[in-house]
Amino acid sequence: MIAASARIGPNAIIQTVDAMQQRYGEATARQMLCQSGQPVLAAFAEHLPGEMVDEQAFYLLVQHLMVTIGGTAAAELLGHAGRQTADYLLVHRIPYPFQRIIKPLPPRVGLWLLLQAIRQHAWTFVGSGTFRFVCLNPTRPPTLDLTYAPTVPVLASHFYGGTFARLFAVLINPHSNLEPQIEHEHDGNGAGYLRFRYTLR
């Protein structure tokens, strides 16, 4: 079990459960949650969260999907849930005037403004991890890094990748391509960490 250390917004749970219901039907999705052996996941079969949740709940859901439906299907489902999360953000969280401002800007300028806004609210989705980006260097493509403890399930990267890819396609460039990369590293003290790196082409 992943040690609890931070809270994240409920959309990671809400949109993933919704994606489960779309793909497998409400009854099967409910059964999958109830048979997980995790009380926190079984509770989501009755009531989805309406406020910040322990990040561990999302990671347990990701792990359960991997065990239940396999890595490939889980990755696809989590990517879909991420895109749905982006659609929610576009309607309810990213002000429309801001969207109108950044869309006609040169791509790197618009991306920089968008990523600055995302960084201000990164605490709502990154949990115990960190969020960094490099955008304005003309000699390299823009990159985003989410860095976590090595116990975070790798498949969670598909949820975040789906969210970012959808936001960039709508607000920056509809033909953009987000390339994910998983890196296992160690810091200067020998402690391990996991990095989800996304490169925008």
LINFEN-V314926 format. One record per helix or strand of 2 or more residues. SS is the DSSP state (H for helix, E for strand). FROM is the first residue (numbers start at 1). TO is the last residue. If there is no record, write none. Layout:
ss->[SS/SS]
from->[FROM/FROM]
to->[TO/TO]
This chain:
ss->[E/H/H/H/E/H/H/H/H/H/E/E/H/E/E]
from->[7/11/26/39/53/55/71/96/107/122/130/143/156/178/192]
to->[8/24/34/44/54/69/92/103/120/124/134/148/171/186/200]
